[in-house]
Every structure is written in C-alpha cells, then in structure tokens.
Amino acid sequence: MSKIIFKKNIIISFFFLILILLISIFILSTKIETVSVWHSIIKIVESAFNIDPTPQLGSNLGVCTDSISWGDMCLTPLQPILSWNITSGTQVSYAVQVDNNGWLPKSPPSSFPSPEVDTGEIPSSSNSYATLSGKLAFNTTYFWQVAVKDNFGSWSGWTEDDASFTTVKHIWPLVNFSWAPTSPSIDEEVQFADQTTVYGGASKSSWLWTIPDATYINGTNNTFQNPIVKFTSEGNKQVLLRVTDSDSYVCSATKTIGSQVALPEWEEK
C-alpha cells in the first residue's frame, strides 16, 4: 500500500513540474519580464503544495508598547521617540507604523490603512525608534504600533495596546536678540533688544535674561523684554535669553558679547 502511495506522489509531483514548465514557456513566449515569470511560478507552487507565504508569528516572542518621549522641542518638536518592551524572546529586527486615522480592533493584528510612518523591517535589537523629520503634523493625534522579529526569523505580529500621542500645537519660540553698541566698554550703556519669533497665533508672555557682570539701569531688570545694562568687568560674557509664549512653550538662546576697558580720553596739551 505504501509503495502505491509513494508512486502516486511521484506521479503528482512530476505532473506539477511539467505544468510549471509549460506555463513558464508560455509566459516567456509572451515576453513578460523575468520577475513576473518567477512570481507566477511561485504562486503555482504555493497553491499546489498548500504553502502559506505569510510569516508565522513567533511563539517565543512577546512585545508591548511602552512610552513616548520627546527630544529638544525647540529643535525637533515633531520627532517623538517611540519605545517598547520585549516580554520574552530575543529581538533581531523591528518595524514601526504611525497613523492618524485611528486604531481599529484587528483580529488578527494587521497593518494600518494609510500610515504616515511605515519603516519596514529595520535590522536592530534597539527597543526605540525616533520618528524622522517631516513625517508628522502639528496638533494631531497619532496611533502607533510595533512588530518585532526574533532570532528564529518569526514575527511577533503588530501590538494591540492602542498606543497614541498628540503632537504640540505649533513651532516653539525661535529665540533671538541683539545689542548696541556691539562692542561696549565697561560702564557704557548697552541696550538689549528681543527679536524672538513666536508661532501658531501665540504671543510672547515672559522674558528671562542672564547677563553676567552687569548692572541693570533705567528701571529695567532681567524680566524686561529690552533691558539696559552696564558691564562691570571686561571680557567675553555668555548672555542667555529665555522666552515663554502664551502656550507656555519655552526656548532659549545664548550669545557671546565682549566688553572692554574704555579707552582714555585724549587730552591735547
């Protein structure tokens, strides 16, 4: 009986090989590209031998989303850092998707319909991903998911924990300032001028200056928008200005200003 089954399997296999050969010759005769030929052959083989091309979920790999963190909001306000935890198994690659269209219950877990971020497979054991610039919009809620591959080549499937975050309303303050005269002497009046730009309809709400070795004059202080000072010593000074807008977004800028000893007045004799 076993010999009959064996011979039957050989005949079936031979039949499919002949079928594949004939289809290949037909496709080549129609001048379809080689890639399409191989695609067709693979599909035939999968169908004939009931092969499932979908990667199998890793039985020894567990993953869950963990946290959202942000870098310097004054420089990269739309680049959140997405992190996840591996609860079991060993990660060798990962893939991340971010989508603003909402998270729908998926059974089994699947890709987002139109993700703004779709990394594809990234070979790495890292458990965090920094979103690239230019991918996300301000004042928008996004959902994100991650899948990881283990050291046996199996994928975990997409996470299902409804992870989301909302981006900030607008660009944070772009702080800038100037002063005159540009090379002041000790005890010479120096006028500082705030030149900060704010965005998204916000207004400037407060200022905080740090000006070393200086005395504020003419009724101004370090919370004025445009203070006036006199330096009490010579040398380079690191002047810092922190500006807060009406949405409580705070940024700062530092510049170096040099003060010098005043030249003696020339007296002609």
C-alpha positions, 0 to 999 in steps of 0.5 A: 500500500505504501509503495502505491502511495509513494508512486502516486506522489511521484506521479503528482509531483512530476505532473506539477513540474511539467505544468510549471514548465509549460506555463513558464514557456508560455509566459516567456513566449509572451515576453513578460519580464523575468520577475513576473515569470518567477512570481507566477511560478511561485504562486503555482507552487504555493497553491499546489503544495498548500504553502502559506507565504505569510510569516508565522508569528513567533511563539517565543516572542512577546512585545508591548508598547511602552512610552513616548518621549520627546527630544529638544522641542525647540529643535525637533518638536515633531520627532517623538521617540517611540519605545517598547518592551520585549516580554520574552524572546530575543529581538533581531529586527523591528518595524514601526507604523504611525497613523492618524486615522485611528486604531481599529480592533484587528483580529488578527493584528494587521497593518494600518490603512494609510500610515504616515510612518511605515519603516519596514523591517529595520535590522536592530535589537534597539527597543526605540525608534525616533520618528524622522523629520517631516513625517508628522503634523502639528496638533494631531493625534497619532496611533502607533504600533510595533512588530518585532522579529526574533532570532528564529526569523518569526514575527511577533505580529503588530501590538494591540495596546492602542498606543497614541500621542498628540503632537504640540500645537505649533513651532516653539519660540525661535529665540533671538536678540541683539545689542548696541553698541556691539562692542561696549566698554565697561560702564557704557550703556548697552541696550538689549533688544528681543527679536524672538519669533513666536508661532501658531497665533501665540504671543510672547508672555515672559522674558528671562535674561542672564547677563553676567557682570552687569548692572541693570539701569533705567528701571529695567531688570532681567524680566524686561523684554529690552533691558539696559545694562552696564558691564562691570568687568571686561571680557567675553560674557555668555548672555542667555535669553529665555522666552515663554509664549502664551502656550507656555512653550519655552526656548532659549538662546545664548550669545557671546558679547565682549566688553572692554576697558574704555579707552582714555580720553585724549587730552591735547596739551 
